[in-house]
Amino acid sequence: MKNQDKKAAAMLADPRWARIVARDKSADGAFWYTVDTTGVYCRPSCPSRGCNPGNVTIHDTLESAQRTGFRACKRCKPDGPSAEMVNAGIVTRACRMIETSETATSLTDLAEALSLSPGYF
C-alpha cells in the first residue's frame, strides 16, 4: 500500500473527516485542515470543492496549520472571524441603532450606516 493510500485510509477513519465532508459549522474553531494539492488551510465548514482525503492533514490549532507555510483559504478565511460572527456583529449594530434612535430609522439610513445594500433589510 502506497503512503498516499495509507494517509487516505487513516483520514477516512478519523471522525473529523466526516465533519469536513459535511461542512460542519459547529466544528469551526475545533480544528483546521490543510490541503497538499492546493497549498491552503481551511475551516471544517469551508464551502470549497471537496478534496481527496489522501491530500488532507488535520491540525488541532490554527497556528499549526499556519506553520505549514500554506496560505489561508480565500473562501472560508480561516484566520479571521467566521461569517456568522461578522453577521452577528452587523445585526447587533443595527439593533443598537434602532433602539437608540429617537425617530423611526429608514432602511436606507440603516443600510448606509452599516455599509450594506438596503436589500439586506
Chimera marker file (.cmm) of the C-alpha trace (Angstrom):
<marker_set name="trace">
<marker id="1" x="0.000" y="0.000" z="0.000" r="1" g="1" b="0" radius="0.5"/>
<marker id="2" x="1.395" y="3.406" z="-1.004" r="1" g="1" b="0" radius="0.5"/>
<marker id="3" x="1.913" y="6.172" z="1.552" r="1" g="1" b="0" radius="0.5"/>
<marker id="4" x="-0.838" y="8.238" z="-0.108" r="1" g="1" b="0" radius="0.5"/>
<marker id="5" x="-3.273" y="5.335" z="0.234" r="1" g="1" b="0" radius="0.5"/>
<marker id="6" x="-2.306" y="4.827" z="3.890" r="1" g="1" b="0" radius="0.5"/>
<marker id="7" x="-2.829" y="8.522" z="4.580" r="1" g="1" b="0" radius="0.5"/>
<marker id="8" x="-6.237" y="8.420" z="2.853" r="1" g="1" b="0" radius="0.5"/>
<marker id="9" x="-7.289" y="5.337" z="4.839" r="1" g="1" b="0" radius="0.5"/>
<marker id="10" x="-6.232" y="6.988" z="8.108" r="1" g="1" b="0" radius="0.5"/>
<marker id="11" x="-8.109" y="10.167" z="7.198" r="1" g="1" b="0" radius="0.5"/>
<marker id="12" x="-11.287" y="8.256" z="6.314" r="1" g="1" b="0" radius="0.5"/>
<marker id="13" x="-11.150" y="6.597" z="9.747" r="1" g="1" b="0" radius="0.5"/>
<marker id="14" x="-10.798" y="9.964" z="11.525" r="1" g="1" b="0" radius="0.5"/>
<marker id="15" x="-14.218" y="11.269" z="12.702" r="1" g="1" b="0" radius="0.5"/>
<marker id="16" x="-13.102" y="14.810" z="11.851" r="1" g="1" b="0" radius="0.5"/>
<marker id="17" x="-13.045" y="13.860" z="8.156" r="1" g="1" b="0" radius="0.5"/>
<marker id="18" x="-16.827" y="13.323" z="8.253" r="1" g="1" b="0" radius="0.5"/>
<marker id="19" x="-17.191" y="16.820" z="9.710" r="1" g="1" b="0" radius="0.5"/>
<marker id="20" x="-15.115" y="18.274" z="6.848" r="1" g="1" b="0" radius="0.5"/>
<marker id="21" x="-17.199" y="16.430" z="4.244" r="1" g="1" b="0" radius="0.5"/>
<marker id="22" x="-20.402" y="17.648" z="5.957" r="1" g="1" b="0" radius="0.5"/>
<marker id="23" x="-19.004" y="21.217" z="6.137" r="1" g="1" b="0" radius="0.5"/>
<marker id="24" x="-19.966" y="21.191" z="9.807" r="1" g="1" b="0" radius="0.5"/>
<marker id="25" x="-20.034" y="24.790" z="11.098" r="1" g="1" b="0" radius="0.5"/>
<marker id="26" x="-20.037" y="23.556" z="14.689" r="1" g="1" b="0" radius="0.5"/>
<marker id="27" x="-16.522" y="22.168" z="14.099" r="1" g="1" b="0" radius="0.5"/>
<marker id="28" x="-15.116" y="25.603" z="13.243" r="1" g="1" b="0" radius="0.5"/>
<marker id="29" x="-12.527" y="26.532" z="15.835" r="1" g="1" b="0" radius="0.5"/>
<marker id="30" x="-12.107" y="22.926" z="16.970" r="1" g="1" b="0" radius="0.5"/>
<marker id="31" x="-9.613" y="22.117" z="14.204" r="1" g="1" b="0" radius="0.5"/>
<marker id="32" x="-8.332" y="23.275" z="10.806" r="1" g="1" b="0" radius="0.5"/>
<marker id="33" x="-7.086" y="21.320" z="7.816" r="1" g="1" b="0" radius="0.5"/>
<marker id="34" x="-4.510" y="21.773" z="5.073" r="1" g="1" b="0" radius="0.5"/>
<marker id="35" x="-4.785" y="20.500" z="1.514" r="1" g="1" b="0" radius="0.5"/>
<marker id="36" x="-1.462" y="19.498" z="-0.055" r="1" g="1" b="0" radius="0.5"/>
<marker id="37" x="-2.579" y="19.913" z="-3.673" r="1" g="1" b="0" radius="0.5"/>
<marker id="38" x="-3.899" y="23.460" z="-3.273" r="1" g="1" b="0" radius="0.5"/>
<marker id="39" x="-1.495" y="24.728" z="-0.615" r="1" g="1" b="0" radius="0.5"/>
<marker id="40" x="-4.259" y="26.207" z="1.549" r="1" g="1" b="0" radius="0.5"/>
<marker id="41" x="-5.585" y="25.768" z="5.060" r="1" g="1" b="0" radius="0.5"/>
<marker id="42" x="-9.307" y="25.882" z="5.785" r="1" g="1" b="0" radius="0.5"/>
<marker id="43" x="-12.047" y="25.735" z="8.398" r="1" g="1" b="0" radius="0.5"/>
<marker id="44" x="-14.061" y="22.485" z="8.572" r="1" g="1" b="0" radius="0.5"/>
<marker id="45" x="-17.091" y="24.338" z="7.157" r="1" g="1" b="0" radius="0.5"/>
<marker id="46" x="-15.247" y="25.633" z="4.075" r="1" g="1" b="0" radius="0.5"/>
<marker id="47" x="-17.557" y="25.725" z="1.030" r="1" g="1" b="0" radius="0.5"/>
<marker id="48" x="-14.698" y="24.941" z="-1.379" r="1" g="1" b="0" radius="0.5"/>
<marker id="49" x="-14.801" y="21.911" z="-3.608" r="1" g="1" b="0" radius="0.5"/>
<marker id="50" x="-14.216" y="18.597" z="-1.869" r="1" g="1" b="0" radius="0.5"/>
<marker id="51" x="-10.700" y="17.219" z="-1.680" r="1" g="1" b="0" radius="0.5"/>
<marker id="52" x="-9.063" y="13.812" z="-1.697" r="1" g="1" b="0" radius="0.5"/>
<marker id="53" x="-8.615" y="12.543" z="1.884" r="1" g="1" b="0" radius="0.5"/>
<marker id="54" x="-5.073" y="11.495" z="0.994" r="1" g="1" b="0" radius="0.5"/>
<marker id="55" x="-4.172" y="15.143" z="0.427" r="1" g="1" b="0" radius="0.5"/>
<marker id="56" x="-5.542" y="16.415" z="3.754" r="1" g="1" b="0" radius="0.5"/>
<marker id="57" x="-3.800" y="16.942" z="7.080" r="1" g="1" b="0" radius="0.5"/>
<marker id="58" x="-5.814" y="17.938" z="10.148" r="1" g="1" b="0" radius="0.5"/>
<marker id="59" x="-4.383" y="20.430" z="12.651" r="1" g="1" b="0" radius="0.5"/>
<marker id="60" x="-5.561" y="20.978" z="16.215" r="1" g="1" b="0" radius="0.5"/>
<marker id="61" x="-4.627" y="24.667" z="16.176" r="1" g="1" b="0" radius="0.5"/>
<marker id="62" x="-4.714" y="27.495" z="13.675" r="1" g="1" b="0" radius="0.5"/>
<marker id="63" x="-1.044" y="28.166" z="14.407" r="1" g="1" b="0" radius="0.5"/>
<marker id="64" x="-0.155" y="24.601" z="13.442" r="1" g="1" b="0" radius="0.5"/>
<marker id="65" x="-1.936" y="24.989" z="10.100" r="1" g="1" b="0" radius="0.5"/>
<marker id="66" x="-0.233" y="28.353" z="9.505" r="1" g="1" b="0" radius="0.5"/>
<marker id="67" x="3.217" y="26.876" z="10.237" r="1" g="1" b="0" radius="0.5"/>
<marker id="68" x="2.876" y="24.581" z="7.218" r="1" g="1" b="0" radius="0.5"/>
<marker id="69" x="3.623" y="27.579" z="5.017" r="1" g="1" b="0" radius="0.5"/>
<marker id="70" x="0.294" y="27.206" z="3.223" r="1" g="1" b="0" radius="0.5"/>
<marker id="71" x="-1.865" y="30.269" z="2.638" r="1" g="1" b="0" radius="0.5"/>
<marker id="72" x="-5.267" y="30.948" z="4.159" r="1" g="1" b="0" radius="0.5"/>
<marker id="73" x="-8.220" y="29.902" z="2.001" r="1" g="1" b="0" radius="0.5"/>
<marker id="74" x="-9.818" y="32.887" z="0.281" r="1" g="1" b="0" radius="0.5"/>
<marker id="75" x="-13.311" y="31.413" z="0.611" r="1" g="1" b="0" radius="0.5"/>
<marker id="76" x="-13.569" y="30.499" z="4.296" r="1" g="1" b="0" radius="0.5"/>
<marker id="77" x="-10.889" y="32.921" z="5.578" r="1" g="1" b="0" radius="0.5"/>
<marker id="78" x="-9.819" y="30.655" z="8.448" r="1" g="1" b="0" radius="0.5"/>
<marker id="79" x="-7.619" y="33.236" z="10.136" r="1" g="1" b="0" radius="0.5"/>
<marker id="80" x="-10.414" y="35.788" z="10.514" r="1" g="1" b="0" radius="0.5"/>
<marker id="81" x="-13.803" y="35.839" z="12.202" r="1" g="1" b="0" radius="0.5"/>
<marker id="82" x="-16.412" y="33.434" z="10.856" r="1" g="1" b="0" radius="0.5"/>
<marker id="83" x="-19.204" y="34.735" z="8.632" r="1" g="1" b="0" radius="0.5"/>
<marker id="84" x="-21.641" y="34.069" z="11.482" r="1" g="1" b="0" radius="0.5"/>
<marker id="85" x="-19.622" y="36.284" z="13.828" r="1" g="1" b="0" radius="0.5"/>
<marker id="86" x="-19.447" y="39.089" z="11.258" r="1" g="1" b="0" radius="0.5"/>
<marker id="87" x="-23.192" y="38.873" z="10.596" r="1" g="1" b="0" radius="0.5"/>
<marker id="88" x="-23.987" y="38.790" z="14.318" r="1" g="1" b="0" radius="0.5"/>
<marker id="89" x="-21.960" y="41.974" z="14.744" r="1" g="1" b="0" radius="0.5"/>
<marker id="90" x="-23.880" y="43.701" z="11.953" r="1" g="1" b="0" radius="0.5"/>
<marker id="91" x="-27.224" y="42.648" z="13.432" r="1" g="1" b="0" radius="0.5"/>
<marker id="92" x="-26.154" y="43.862" z="16.870" r="1" g="1" b="0" radius="0.5"/>
<marker id="93" x="-25.100" y="47.246" z="15.476" r="1" g="1" b="0" radius="0.5"/>
<marker id="94" x="-28.386" y="47.556" z="13.561" r="1" g="1" b="0" radius="0.5"/>
<marker id="95" x="-30.395" y="46.738" z="16.702" r="1" g="1" b="0" radius="0.5"/>
<marker id="96" x="-28.477" y="49.340" z="18.726" r="1" g="1" b="0" radius="0.5"/>
<marker id="97" x="-29.116" y="51.973" z="16.058" r="1" g="1" b="0" radius="0.5"/>
<marker id="98" x="-32.846" y="51.233" z="16.088" r="1" g="1" b="0" radius="0.5"/>
<marker id="99" x="-33.010" y="51.175" z="19.904" r="1" g="1" b="0" radius="0.5"/>
<marker id="100" x="-31.157" y="54.466" z="20.357" r="1" g="1" b="0" radius="0.5"/>
<marker id="101" x="-32.834" y="56.366" z="17.538" r="1" g="1" b="0" radius="0.5"/>
<marker id="102" x="-35.387" y="58.923" z="18.673" r="1" g="1" b="0" radius="0.5"/>
<marker id="103" x="-37.225" y="58.696" z="15.357" r="1" g="1" b="0" radius="0.5"/>
<marker id="104" x="-38.017" y="55.793" z="13.074" r="1" g="1" b="0" radius="0.5"/>
<marker id="105" x="-34.901" y="54.726" z="11.188" r="1" g="1" b="0" radius="0.5"/>
<marker id="106" x="-35.403" y="54.133" z="7.480" r="1" g="1" b="0" radius="0.5"/>
<marker id="107" x="-33.989" y="51.016" z="5.895" r="1" g="1" b="0" radius="0.5"/>
<marker id="108" x="-31.919" y="53.187" z="3.575" r="1" g="1" b="0" radius="0.5"/>
<marker id="109" x="-30.337" y="55.056" z="6.507" r="1" g="1" b="0" radius="0.5"/>
<marker id="110" x="-29.729" y="51.819" z="8.371" r="1" g="1" b="0" radius="0.5"/>
<marker id="111" x="-28.129" y="50.170" z="5.341" r="1" g="1" b="0" radius="0.5"/>
<marker id="112" x="-25.957" y="53.209" z="4.648" r="1" g="1" b="0" radius="0.5"/>
<marker id="113" x="-24.731" y="53.373" z="8.253" r="1" g="1" b="0" radius="0.5"/>
<marker id="114" x="-23.791" y="49.682" z="8.123" r="1" g="1" b="0" radius="0.5"/>
<marker id="115" x="-22.267" y="49.864" z="4.611" r="1" g="1" b="0" radius="0.5"/>
<marker id="116" x="-24.827" y="47.441" z="3.202" r="1" g="1" b="0" radius="0.5"/>
<marker id="117" x="-27.383" y="47.471" z="0.427" r="1" g="1" b="0" radius="0.5"/>
<marker id="118" x="-30.962" y="48.264" z="1.549" r="1" g="1" b="0" radius="0.5"/>
<marker id="119" x="-31.890" y="44.868" z="0.115" r="1" g="1" b="0" radius="0.5"/>
<marker id="120" x="-30.295" y="43.211" z="3.166" r="1" g="1" b="0" radius="0.5"/>
<marker id="121" x="-33.069" y="44.574" z="5.342" r="1" g="1" b="0" radius="0.5"/>
<link id1="1" id2="2" r="1" g="1" b="0" radius="0.2"/>
<link id1="2" id2="3" r="1" g="1" b="0" radius="0.2"/>
<link id1="3" id2="4" r="1" g="1" b="0" radius="0.2"/>
<link id1="4" id2="5" r="1" g="1" b="0" radius="0.2"/>
<link id1="5" id2="6" r="1" g="1" b="0" radius="0.2"/>
<link id1="6" id2="7" r="1" g="1" b="0" radius="0.2"/>
<link id1="7" id2="8" r="1" g="1" b="0" radius="0.2"/>
<link id1="8" id2="9" r="1" g="1" b="0" radius="0.2"/>
<link id1="9" id2="10" r="1" g="1" b="0" radius="0.2"/>
<link id1="10" id2="11" r="1" g="1" b="0" radius="0.2"/>
<link id1="11" id2="12" r="1" g="1" b="0" radius="0.2"/>
<link id1="12" id2="13" r="1" g="1" b="0" radius="0.2"/>
<link id1="13" id2="14" r="1" g="1" b="0" radius="0.2"/>
<link id1="14" id2="15" r="1" g="1" b="0" radius="0.2"/>
<link id1="15" id2="16" r="1" g="1" b="0" radius="0.2"/>
<link id1="16" id2="17" r="1" g="1" b="0" radius="0.2"/>
<link id1="17" id2="18" r="1" g="1" b="0" radius="0.2"/>
<link id1="18" id2="19" r="1" g="1" b="0" radius="0.2"/>
<link id1="19" id2="20" r="1" g="1" b="0" radius="0.2"/>
<link id1="20" id2="21" r="1" g="1" b="0" radius="0.2"/>
<link id1="21" id2="22" r="1" g="1" b="0" radius="0.2"/>
<link id1="22" id2="23" r="1" g="1" b="0" radius="0.2"/>
<link id1="23" id2="24" r="1" g="1" b="0" radius="0.2"/>
<link id1="24" id2="25" r="1" g="1" b="0" radius="0.2"/>
<link id1="25" id2="26" r="1" g="1" b="0" radius="0.2"/>
<link id1="26" id2="27" r="1" g="1" b="0" radius="0.2"/>
<link id1="27" id2="28" r="1" g="1" b="0" radius="0.2"/>
<link id1="28" id2="29" r="1" g="1" b="0" radius="0.2"/>
<link id1="29" id2="30" r="1" g="1" b="0" radius="0.2"/>
<link id1="30" id2="31" r="1" g="1" b="0" radius="0.2"/>
<link id1="31" id2="32" r="1" g="1" b="0" radius="0.2"/>
<link id1="32" id2="33" r="1" g="1" b="0" radius="0.2"/>
<link id1="33" id2="34" r="1" g="1" b="0" radius="0.2"/>
<link id1="34" id2="35" r="1" g="1" b="0" radius="0.2"/>
<link id1="35" id2="36" r="1" g="1" b="0" radius="0.2"/>
<link id1="36" id2="37" r="1" g="1" b="0" radius="0.2"/>
<link id1="37" id2="38" r="1" g="1" b="0" radius="0.2"/>
<link id1="38" id2="39" r="1" g="1" b="0" radius="0.2"/>
<link id1="39" id2="40" r="1" g="1" b="0" radius="0.2"/>
<link id1="40" id2="41" r="1" g="1" b="0" radius="0.2"/>
<link id1="41" id2="42" r="1" g="1" b="0" radius="0.2"/>
<link id1="42" id2="43" r="1" g="1" b="0" radius="0.2"/>
<link id1="43" id2="44" r="1" g="1" b="0" radius="0.2"/>
<link id1="44" id2="45" r="1" g="1" b="0" radius="0.2"/>
<link id1="45" id2="46" r="1" g="1" b="0" radius="0.2"/>
<link id1="46" id2="47" r="1" g="1" b="0" radius="0.2"/>
<link id1="47" id2="48" r="1" g="1" b="0" radius="0.2"/>
<link id1="48" id2="49" r="1" g="1" b="0" radius="0.2"/>
<link id1="49" id2="50" r="1" g="1" b="0" radius="0.2"/>
<link id1="50" id2="51" r="1" g="1" b="0" radius="0.2"/>
<link id1="51" id2="52" r="1" g="1" b="0" radius="0.2"/>
<link id1="52" id2="53" r="1" g="1" b="0" radius="0.2"/>
<link id1="53" id2="54" r="1" g="1" b="0" radius="0.2"/>
<link id1="54" id2="55" r="1" g="1" b="0" radius="0.2"/>
<link id1="55" id2="56" r="1" g="1" b="0" radius="0.2"/>
<link id1="56" id2="57" r="1" g="1" b="0" radius="0.2"/>
<link id1="57" id2="58" r="1" g="1" b="0" radius="0.2"/>
<link id1="58" id2="59" r="1" g="1" b="0" radius="0.2"/>
<link id1="59" id2="60" r="1" g="1" b="0" radius="0.2"/>
<link id1="60" id2="61" r="1" g="1" b="0" radius="0.2"/>
<link id1="61" id2="62" r="1" g="1" b="0" radius="0.2"/>
<link id1="62" id2="63" r="1" g="1" b="0" radius="0.2"/>
<link id1="63" id2="64" r="1" g="1" b="0" radius="0.2"/>
<link id1="64" id2="65" r="1" g="1" b="0" radius="0.2"/>
<link id1="65" id2="66" r="1" g="1" b="0" radius="0.2"/>
<link id1="66" id2="67" r="1" g="1" b="0" radius="0.2"/>
<link id1="67" id2="68" r="1" g="1" b="0" radius="0.2"/>
<link id1="68" id2="69" r="1" g="1" b="0" radius="0.2"/>
<link id1="69" id2="70" r="1" g="1" b="0" radius="0.2"/>
<link id1="70" id2="71" r="1" g="1" b="0" radius="0.2"/>
<link id1="71" id2="72" r="1" g="1" b="0" radius="0.2"/>
<link id1="72" id2="73" r="1" g="1" b="0" radius="0.2"/>
<link id1="73" id2="74" r="1" g="1" b="0" radius="0.2"/>
<link id1="74" id2="75" r="1" g="1" b="0" radius="0.2"/>
<link id1="75" id2="76" r="1" g="1" b="0" radius="0.2"/>
<link id1="76" id2="77" r="1" g="1" b="0" radius="0.2"/>
<link id1="77" id2="78" r="1" g="1" b="0" radius="0.2"/>
<link id1="78" id2="79" r="1" g="1" b="0" radius="0.2"/>
<link id1="79" id2="80" r="1" g="1" b="0" radius="0.2"/>
<link id1="80" id2="81" r="1" g="1" b="0" radius="0.2"/>
<link id1="81" id2="82" r="1" g="1" b="0" radius="0.2"/>
<link id1="82" id2="83" r="1" g="1" b="0" radius="0.2"/>
<link id1="83" id2="84" r="1" g="1" b="0" radius="0.2"/>
<link id1="84" id2="85" r="1" g="1" b="0" radius="0.2"/>
<link id1="85" id2="86" r="1" g="1" b="0" radius="0.2"/>
<link id1="86" id2="87" r="1" g="1" b="0" radius="0.2"/>
<link id1="87" id2="88" r="1" g="1" b="0" radius="0.2"/>
<link id1="88" id2="89" r="1" g="1" b="0" radius="0.2"/>
<link id1="89" id2="90" r="1" g="1" b="0" radius="0.2"/>
<link id1="90" id2="91" r="1" g="1" b="0" radius="0.2"/>
<link id1="91" id2="92" r="1" g="1" b="0" radius="0.2"/>
<link id1="92" id2="93" r="1" g="1" b="0" radius="0.2"/>
<link id1="93" id2="94" r="1" g="1" b="0" radius="0.2"/>
<link id1="94" id2="95" r="1" g="1" b="0" radius="0.2"/>
<link id1="95" id2="96" r="1" g="1" b="0" radius="0.2"/>
<link id1="96" id2="97" r="1" g="1" b="0" radius="0.2"/>
<link id1="97" id2="98" r="1" g="1" b="0" radius="0.2"/>
<link id1="98" id2="99" r="1" g="1" b="0" radius="0.2"/>
<link id1="99" id2="100" r="1" g="1" b="0" radius="0.2"/>
<link id1="100" id2="101" r="1" g="1" b="0" radius="0.2"/>
<link id1="101" id2="102" r="1" g="1" b="0" radius="0.2"/>
<link id1="102" id2="103" r="1" g="1" b="0" radius="0.2"/>
<link id1="103" id2="104" r="1" g="1" b="0" radius="0.2"/>
<link id1="104" id2="105" r="1" g="1" b="0" radius="0.2"/>
<link id1="105" id2="106" r="1" g="1" b="0" radius="0.2"/>
<link id1="106" id2="107" r="1" g="1" b="0" radius="0.2"/>
<link id1="107" id2="108" r="1" g="1" b="0" radius="0.2"/>
<link id1="108" id2="109" r="1" g="1" b="0" radius="0.2"/>
<link id1="109" id2="110" r="1" g="1" b="0" radius="0.2"/>
<link id1="110" id2="111" r="1" g="1" b="0" radius="0.2"/>
<link id1="111" id2="112" r="1" g="1" b="0" radius="0.2"/>
<link id1="112" id2="113" r="1" g="1" b="0" radius="0.2"/>
<link id1="113" id2="114" r="1" g="1" b="0" radius="0.2"/>
<link id1="114" id2="115" r="1" g="1" b="0" radius="0.2"/>
<link id1="115" id2="116" r="1" g="1" b="0" radius="0.2"/>
<link id1="116" id2="117" r="1" g="1" b="0" radius="0.2"/>
<link id1="117" id2="118" r="1" g="1" b="0" radius="0.2"/>
<link id1="118" id2="119" r="1" g="1" b="0" radius="0.2"/>
<link id1="119" id2="120" r="1" g="1" b="0" radius="0.2"/>
<link id1="120" id2="121" r="1" g="1" b="0" radius="0.2"/>
</marker_set>
